[in-house]
Structures are given as C-alpha cells and as structure tokens.
Amino acid sequence: MRVKYSFVAIPILSLLVSCASQPSYEEAFSAKHQVPGSVESLPASMDVAWSAMLEVLSRQGFLVQQADPKSHIILANREIRDSNDEDMSYTVSATITLVSQADQLTRVLVAANQTTEMHKKEYRWWKLLWILPLFPIGSDYTTVVVNRDTVRSPKFYNDLFAAAKSSIEEKSAPRQKP
C-alpha cells in the first residue's frame, strides 16, 4: 500500500516545488537587469545640463509632467501613434535624474518605460430577423494594453544624449553680434 502512495506523492511534491519559484522582480537590482546606455556624463554645469535636457524633451514632443530643480528630477512622457498600424500607439514615460559630478560635468541617469496599446473600433449592426446585419447603428471603442516594459533600446538613449550634447554645444558656443 505504501508503494502506491509514493507514486502519487512524488509527482505532487515536485509540482509544488516547481510552482514555488522566485518572482522575476526579486532580481530587479541585479547587474543583469541594468539598462545599457541609460547613464551618461555631460560636459556641462548642472544649470546648463538641466536646461539642455528640458529643451531636448520639449523639442522631441515630450510633455514635461514635473521638473524639480531642487532635486534635479524631470518626469516626462510622450504618446506616439504607430505609423504602420493605426490601431497601435505607444506611451513613453521617462524619469531623468541629474547629478553634479564636478564644476563642468553632470551625470544624467534615465529610466524609461513604454506601454503599447491596441485601439479597436467595432460597429454595432441593426440585424434583420436578429441574424442578417444591414446597417451600423453605433460604435464601440476598446483600448487594450498589449505590452508594458522598460525601454532597453540603446538607440533610444544614444539619441537622447546626442541631442543633449548638441544642445549644450549650442549654449556654449560664443554668440555673434548681428
């Protein structure tokens, strides 16, 4: 009788042990989850770097939700419609932290997340004999979040820092009198 129970108990125990794995968020601070390219040192004072980052965000169509000059944190987001699929859109949210390193050097750290949404429009139809649809009588709109994750594209961060450096160069260039 004991042999029969062991054949049942072993698969059940192995199933319970496999279900008790650690959630993926527990490794959020491990080195393998660092986002490459999301940190850059800009050759500018804190004031110049701060104004350059605000300028770049505004130029690129980001809506600055909050800009705290005391803690040097900027919260911004941008909604982008997919050019290939009109039913898809993206929301990019960024938190930018500036840290003064030296007199003319500012470290910029960026944390960005993206949300992908699918938008659908469905028509309600008037049906003849409850079967044959004849003409639309209304519309229903649905939005579904299809993906949400950290932005890991090095191009995203490279473009941001390149634009910031360009803005800093513009601000640092000597102005010519007309």
Secondary structure, DSSP 8 states (H G I E B T S, - for coil): -HHHHHHHHHHHHHHHHHHT---GGGGTTSGGG--TT-EEEESS-HHHHHHHHHHHHHHTT-EEEEEETTTTEEEEEEEEE-SS-TTEEEEEEEEEEEEEEETTEEEEEEEEEEEEEEEEEEEEEEEETTTEEEEEEEEEEEEEEEEEEE---HHHHHHHHHHHHHHHHHHHS-----
